[in-house]
Amino acid sequence: MNGRSSSSEGSEPERPEALFFPNQRKEGGAASTKALYGALRSNDSVRRWIFRSVPAGAVAGAFGMLTGDWRVGVTLGLIVLVAVMVWSARRESEIPRWRKPSAAQRRTEAQLKLMKQLGYRVLHARAVPGGNGQIDHFIVGRRGAFAIDSESWDKRLPLRNKLEKLYHGRFSKNERIDEALEEAKRAEELISKELGRDISVRASLAIYGPGMPWDSHRLRGVDIITGTKVRKWLRSGRDRLSETEIEEIYQAAKKALPPRY
């Protein structure tokens, strides 16, 4: 007469893995623990937060015990957590891990993350059908569409422009410039065809390593950019695109330029 059914009396508290596998039959304790571990391991977001929280928690606990003031420990723990988050954000890449991007590509990608917050749309490591190369970064925003290839060159050798030729030390880099221009022109054709109207794609090489007497310099139809000045260069475009045009070009580029992996 206490109003409770026999089924409710025999019910067990819901296991943690039910959050991840709601339709899975309940099993024994060892099996459920294994299922929960597998779910957490496969969840990238959870693993990232565990990686960030462990050192922060260790620092907070250690300094809290050493100083006898939990507030000092919590403050230092938060500082460590923020530092780890910033470090992780700089190292994380949208390119799959098995196709490891170069250091130059990662540095450019880190700069482009901020541009994405300003409304720019970005694609990384895109193949160019009909050619052998790839576009490291395709960007479209209010100032136009851009194709950037990122290069890391020996900083001990000077970079100079002589009679419309680019030299890195005594080595000519004209072939690399022409390759970047060919990739951008081919991408321009493919995206224009997908859209049904003509667009322009501005070609560039972002160079890391050697010092340059300019932030950007146009040579043989390609902008040669100091690697650390990519964001500044993107704002120098002359086109004026609406949000609708940006989205249309971005979607067309996704179809016309398949991922290079």
Sine and cosine of phi, psi and omega as CSV:
sin_phi,cos_phi,sin_psi,cos_psi,sin_omega,cos_omega
0.00,0.00,0.13,0.99,0.00,-1.00
-0.99,0.10,0.02,1.00,0.11,-0.99
0.99,0.14,0.01,1.00,-0.01,-1.00
-0.99,-0.14,0.72,-0.69,0.00,-1.00
-0.99,0.17,0.33,-0.94,0.01,-1.00
-0.91,0.42,-0.53,0.85,0.00,-1.00
-0.92,0.39,-0.62,0.78,-0.01,-1.00
-0.95,0.32,-0.51,0.86,0.01,-1.00
-0.92,0.39,-0.58,0.81,-0.05,-1.00
-1.00,0.01,0.02,1.00,-0.06,-1.00
-0.95,0.31,0.50,-0.87,0.01,-1.00
-0.93,-0.37,0.44,-0.90,0.06,-1.00
-0.87,0.49,0.58,-0.81,-0.07,-1.00
-0.92,0.40,0.70,-0.71,-0.04,-1.00
-0.98,0.22,0.43,-0.90,-0.04,-1.00
-0.87,0.49,-0.57,0.82,-0.07,-1.00
-0.93,0.37,-0.25,0.97,0.03,-1.00
-0.89,0.46,-0.40,0.92,0.05,-1.00
-0.90,0.43,-0.51,0.86,-0.05,-1.00
-0.99,-0.16,-0.54,0.84,-0.04,-1.00
-0.78,-0.62,0.95,0.33,-0.10,-1.00
-0.90,0.44,-0.42,0.91,-0.06,-1.00
-0.99,-0.13,0.06,1.00,-0.06,-1.00
-1.00,0.08,0.64,-0.77,0.03,-1.00
-0.91,0.42,0.63,-0.77,0.00,-1.00
-0.93,0.37,0.65,-0.76,0.00,-1.00
-0.79,-0.62,-0.11,-0.99,-0.03,-1.00
-0.92,0.39,0.12,-0.99,-0.08,-1.00
-0.87,0.49,-0.71,0.70,-0.02,-1.00
-0.90,0.44,-0.68,0.74,-0.01,-1.00
-0.91,0.41,-0.65,0.76,-0.01,-1.00
-0.92,0.39,-0.62,0.78,0.04,-1.00
-0.90,0.44,-0.65,0.76,0.03,-1.00
-0.90,0.44,-0.64,0.77,0.01,-1.00
-0.91,0.42,-0.66,0.75,0.02,-1.00
-0.90,0.44,-0.68,0.73,0.02,-1.00
-0.87,0.49,-0.68,0.74,0.01,-1.00
-0.90,0.44,-0.62,0.78,0.01,-1.00
-0.91,0.41,-0.68,0.74,0.01,-1.00
-0.92,0.40,-0.62,0.78,-0.02,-1.00
-0.91,0.41,-0.56,0.83,-0.04,-1.00
-0.99,0.11,-0.15,0.99,-0.03,-1.00
-1.00,-0.05,0.96,-0.28,-0.07,-1.00
-0.88,0.48,-0.65,0.76,-0.04,-1.00
-0.89,0.45,-0.69,0.72,0.01,-1.00
-0.90,0.44,-0.70,0.72,-0.01,-1.00
-0.89,0.46,-0.62,0.78,0.03,-1.00
-0.89,0.45,-0.67,0.74,-0.03,-1.00
-0.94,0.34,-0.56,0.83,0.08,-1.00
-0.90,0.44,-0.71,0.71,0.02,-1.00
-0.86,0.51,-0.62,0.78,-0.02,-1.00
-0.97,0.24,-0.57,0.82,-0.13,-0.99
-0.98,0.18,-0.54,0.84,-0.08,-1.00
-0.86,0.51,-0.80,0.60,0.01,-1.00
-0.90,0.44,-0.58,0.81,0.02,-1.00
-0.91,0.42,-0.68,0.74,0.03,-1.00
-0.91,0.42,-0.63,0.78,0.02,-1.00
-0.89,0.45,-0.70,0.72,0.01,-1.00
-0.91,0.42,-0.68,0.73,0.00,-1.00
-0.88,0.48,-0.71,0.71,0.00,-1.00
-0.91,0.41,-0.69,0.73,-0.05,-1.00
-0.90,0.43,-0.76,0.65,-0.03,-1.00
-0.95,0.30,-0.48,0.87,0.08,-1.00
-0.89,0.45,-0.66,0.75,0.02,-1.00
-0.96,0.29,-0.62,0.78,-0.03,-1.00
-0.92,0.38,-0.65,0.76,-0.05,-1.00
-1.00,-0.01,-0.31,0.95,-0.05,-1.00
0.96,0.28,0.20,0.98,-0.01,-1.00
-0.78,-0.62,0.93,-0.37,-0.06,-1.00
-0.90,0.43,-0.43,0.90,-0.01,-1.00
-0.92,0.40,-0.60,0.80,0.05,-1.00
-0.90,0.43,-0.69,0.72,0.01,-1.00
-0.88,0.47,-0.70,0.71,0.01,-1.00
-0.89,0.45,-0.66,0.75,0.00,-1.00
-0.88,0.47,-0.74,0.67,0.01,-1.00
-0.92,0.39,-0.58,0.82,0.05,-1.00
-0.88,0.47,-0.67,0.75,0.03,-1.00
-0.91,0.42,-0.62,0.79,0.03,-1.00
-0.89,0.46,-0.69,0.72,0.02,-1.00
-0.90,0.44,-0.65,0.76,0.00,-1.00
-0.88,0.48,-0.70,0.71,0.02,-1.00
-0.89,0.45,-0.67,0.74,-0.01,-1.00
-0.89,0.45,-0.67,0.74,0.01,-1.00
-0.91,0.41,-0.62,0.78,0.02,-1.00
-0.89,0.45,-0.68,0.74,0.01,-1.00
-0.91,0.42,-0.70,0.71,0.01,-1.00
-0.88,0.48,-0.68,0.73,-0.01,-1.00
-0.91,0.42,-0.66,0.75,-0.02,-1.00
-0.88,0.47,-0.57,0.82,0.00,-1.00
-0.95,0.31,-0.47,0.88,-0.06,-1.00
-1.00,-0.04,-0.38,0.92,-0.03,-1.00
-0.94,0.35,0.65,-0.76,-0.04,-1.00
-0.78,-0.63,0.54,-0.84,0.07,-1.00
-0.98,0.20,-0.22,0.98,0.04,-1.00
-0.99,0.17,0.72,-0.69,-0.03,-1.00
-0.80,0.60,0.53,-0.85,-0.10,-1.00
-0.88,0.48,-0.58,0.81,-0.07,-1.00
-0.94,0.35,-0.36,0.93,0.10,-0.99
-0.96,-0.29,0.98,0.18,-0.19,-0.98
-0.92,0.40,0.83,-0.56,0.04,-1.00
-0.96,0.29,0.40,-0.92,0.04,-1.00
-0.96,0.29,0.23,-0.97,0.02,-1.00
-0.87,0.48,-0.63,0.77,0.01,-1.00
-0.90,0.43,-0.67,0.74,0.02,-1.00
-0.89,0.45,-0.64,0.77,0.02,-1.00
-0.91,0.42,-0.62,0.78,-0.01,-1.00
-0.92,0.39,-0.65,0.76,0.07,-1.00
-0.92,0.40,-0.67,0.74,0.00,-1.00
-0.86,0.50,-0.62,0.78,0.02,-1.00
-0.88,0.47,-0.63,0.78,0.04,-1.00
-0.93,0.37,-0.58,0.81,-0.06,-1.00
-0.96,0.29,-0.34,0.94,0.05,-1.00
-0.87,0.50,-0.62,0.78,0.04,-1.00
-0.93,0.37,-0.62,0.79,0.01,-1.00
-0.91,0.42,-0.53,0.85,0.05,-1.00
-0.89,0.46,-0.57,0.82,0.04,-1.00
-0.93,0.36,-0.33,0.94,0.01,-1.00
-1.00,-0.10,0.17,0.99,0.08,-1.00
0.98,-0.21,-0.01,1.00,0.04,-1.00
-0.98,0.20,0.57,-0.82,0.05,-1.00
-0.95,-0.30,0.68,-0.74,-0.17,-0.99
-0.74,-0.67,0.65,-0.76,0.14,-0.99
-0.81,-0.59,0.64,-0.77,-0.02,-1.00
-0.89,-0.45,0.53,-0.85,0.11,-0.99
0.77,0.64,0.92,0.39,-0.01,-1.00
-0.96,-0.29,0.71,-0.71,0.06,-1.00
-0.97,0.24,0.41,-0.91,0.03,-1.00
-0.89,-0.46,0.99,-0.14,-0.02,-1.00
-0.81,0.59,0.69,-0.72,-0.04,-1.00
1.00,-0.03,-0.02,1.00,0.02,-1.00
-0.66,-0.75,0.13,-0.99,-0.03,-1.00
-0.99,-0.17,-0.20,0.98,-0.08,-1.00
-1.00,-0.05,-0.17,-0.99,0.07,-1.00
-0.62,-0.79,0.38,-0.92,0.14,-0.99
-0.99,-0.16,0.88,-0.47,-0.05,-1.00
-0.90,0.44,-0.67,0.75,-0.04,-1.00
-0.59,-0.81,0.85,-0.53,0.11,-0.99
-0.94,-0.33,0.81,-0.59,-0.08,-1.00
-0.79,-0.62,0.66,-0.75,0.13,-0.99
-0.71,-0.71,0.74,-0.67,-0.02,-1.00
-0.44,-0.90,-0.27,-0.96,-0.07,-1.00
-0.86,0.51,-0.47,0.88,-0.05,-1.00
-0.99,-0.13,0.18,0.98,0.09,-1.00
0.83,-0.55,-0.19,-0.98,0.01,-1.00
-0.93,-0.36,0.65,-0.76,-0.12,-0.99
-0.69,-0.72,0.55,-0.84,0.12,-0.99
-0.85,-0.53,0.87,-0.50,-0.04,-1.00
-0.88,-0.47,0.78,-0.63,0.20,-0.98
-0.95,-0.30,0.76,-0.65,-0.05,-1.00
-0.98,-0.18,0.75,-0.66,-0.04,-1.00
-0.75,-0.66,0.62,-0.78,0.11,-0.99
-0.91,-0.41,0.91,-0.41,-0.06,-1.00
-0.91,-0.43,0.35,-0.94,-0.03,-1.00
-0.87,0.50,0.87,-0.49,-0.05,-1.00
-0.96,0.29,-0.22,0.97,-0.01,-1.00
-0.97,0.22,-0.31,0.95,-0.01,-1.00
-0.99,-0.17,0.70,-0.71,-0.02,-1.00
-0.96,0.29,0.44,-0.90,0.05,-1.00
-0.92,-0.39,0.79,-0.61,-0.04,-1.00
-0.55,-0.83,0.44,-0.90,0.03,-1.00
-0.95,-0.31,0.84,-0.54,-0.02,-1.00
-0.70,-0.71,0.92,-0.39,0.03,-1.00
0.80,0.60,0.79,0.62,0.03,-1.00
0.88,0.48,0.47,0.88,0.10,-0.99
-0.78,-0.63,0.64,-0.76,-0.01,-1.00
-0.98,-0.21,0.79,-0.61,0.01,-1.00
-0.87,-0.50,0.70,-0.72,0.13,-0.99
-0.93,-0.36,0.98,-0.18,-0.23,-0.97
0.92,0.40,-0.82,-0.58,0.05,-1.00
-0.98,-0.18,0.14,0.99,-0.06,-1.00
-0.99,-0.16,0.80,-0.61,0.02,-1.00
-0.96,0.26,0.68,-0.73,0.02,-1.00
-0.92,-0.39,0.31,0.95,-0.04,-1.00
-0.90,0.44,-0.59,0.81,-0.02,-1.00
-0.89,0.45,-0.63,0.77,0.02,-1.00
-0.93,0.38,-0.61,0.79,0.04,-1.00
-0.90,0.44,-0.72,0.69,-0.01,-1.00
-0.89,0.45,-0.58,0.82,0.03,-1.00
-0.91,0.43,-0.68,0.73,0.03,-1.00
-0.89,0.45,-0.63,0.78,0.02,-1.00
-0.92,0.39,-0.66,0.75,0.00,-1.00
-0.89,0.45,-0.66,0.75,0.02,-1.00
-0.89,0.46,-0.71,0.71,-0.03,-1.00
-0.91,0.41,-0.65,0.76,0.01,-1.00
-0.91,0.41,-0.64,0.77,0.03,-1.00
-0.92,0.40,-0.66,0.75,0.06,-1.00
-0.89,0.46,-0.63,0.78,0.03,-1.00
-0.87,0.50,-0.70,0.72,0.01,-1.00
-0.90,0.44,-0.72,0.70,-0.07,-1.00
-0.91,0.41,-0.68,0.73,-0.01,-1.00
-0.94,0.35,-0.63,0.77,0.04,-1.00
-0.88,0.47,-0.66,0.75,0.03,-1.00
-0.90,0.43,-0.66,0.75,0.02,-1.00
-0.91,0.42,-0.60,0.80,-0.02,-1.00
-0.98,0.21,-0.56,0.83,-0.11,-0.99
1.00,0.02,0.22,0.98,0.07,-1.00
-0.45,-0.89,0.36,-0.93,-0.07,-1.00
-0.98,0.19,0.66,-0.75,0.16,-0.99
-0.75,-0.66,0.18,-0.98,0.08,-1.00
-0.87,-0.48,0.62,-0.78,0.05,-1.00
-0.86,-0.51,0.84,-0.54,-0.08,-1.00
-1.00,0.01,0.84,-0.55,-0.06,-1.00
-1.00,0.03,0.54,-0.84,0.02,-1.00
-0.39,-0.92,0.37,-0.93,0.15,-0.99
-0.84,-0.54,0.85,-0.53,0.08,-1.00
-1.00,-0.09,0.91,-0.41,-0.13,-0.99
-0.96,-0.27,0.81,-0.59,0.09,-1.00
-0.93,-0.37,0.65,-0.76,0.05,-1.00
0.84,-0.54,-1.00,0.04,-0.07,-1.00
-0.94,0.34,0.55,-0.83,0.08,-1.00
-0.95,0.32,0.55,-0.84,0.01,-1.00
-0.76,-0.65,0.58,-0.81,-0.01,-1.00
-0.98,0.20,0.14,0.99,-0.03,-1.00
-0.61,-0.79,0.37,-0.93,0.14,-0.99
-0.99,0.16,-0.62,0.79,0.08,-1.00
-0.45,-0.90,0.58,-0.81,-0.03,-1.00
-0.56,-0.83,0.78,-0.62,-0.03,-1.00
-1.00,0.07,0.81,-0.59,-0.07,-1.00
-0.60,-0.80,0.85,-0.53,0.04,-1.00
0.84,0.55,0.57,0.82,0.04,-1.00
1.00,0.08,0.07,1.00,-0.02,-1.00
-0.82,-0.58,0.67,-0.74,0.07,-1.00
-1.00,0.10,0.84,-0.54,0.07,-1.00
-1.00,-0.08,0.90,-0.43,-0.15,-0.99
-0.92,-0.38,0.64,-0.77,0.26,-0.97
-0.90,0.44,0.81,-0.59,-0.16,-0.99
-0.80,0.60,-0.59,0.80,-0.05,-1.00
-0.98,0.19,-0.03,1.00,-0.05,-1.00
-0.93,-0.37,0.42,0.91,-0.05,-1.00
-0.88,0.48,-0.70,0.71,-0.03,-1.00
-0.89,0.46,-0.66,0.76,0.02,-1.00
-0.89,0.45,-0.66,0.75,-0.02,-1.00
-0.91,0.42,-0.64,0.77,0.00,-1.00
-0.87,0.49,-0.53,0.85,-0.01,-1.00
-0.98,0.20,-0.07,1.00,-0.03,-1.00
-1.00,-0.04,-0.01,1.00,0.00,-1.00
-0.88,0.48,0.47,-0.88,-0.08,-1.00
-0.99,-0.14,-0.26,0.96,0.01,-1.00
-0.95,0.31,0.33,-0.94,0.07,-1.00
-0.73,-0.69,0.98,-0.20,-0.06,-1.00
-0.97,-0.26,0.60,-0.80,0.09,-1.00
-0.99,0.14,0.21,-0.98,0.03,-1.00
-0.88,0.47,-0.60,0.80,0.03,-1.00
-0.90,0.43,-0.69,0.72,0.01,-1.00
-0.91,0.42,-0.63,0.77,0.03,-1.00
-0.86,0.50,-0.73,0.69,-0.03,-1.00
-0.92,0.40,-0.64,0.77,0.02,-1.00
-0.90,0.44,-0.69,0.72,0.00,-1.00
-0.92,0.39,-0.64,0.77,0.01,-1.00
-0.88,0.48,-0.74,0.67,-0.01,-1.00
-0.91,0.42,-0.62,0.79,0.04,-1.00
-0.91,0.41,-0.63,0.78,0.02,-1.00
-0.91,0.41,-0.60,0.80,0.03,-1.00
-0.87,0.49,-0.58,0.81,0.00,-1.00
-0.99,0.15,-0.65,0.76,-0.10,-1.00
-0.98,0.20,-0.48,0.88,-0.05,-1.00
-0.89,-0.46,1.00,-0.05,-0.05,-1.00
-0.93,0.38,0.40,-0.92,0.05,-1.00
-0.87,0.49,0.59,-0.80,-0.02,-1.00
-1.00,0.00,0.76,0.65,0.04,-1.00
-0.28,-0.96,0.00,0.00,0.00,0.00
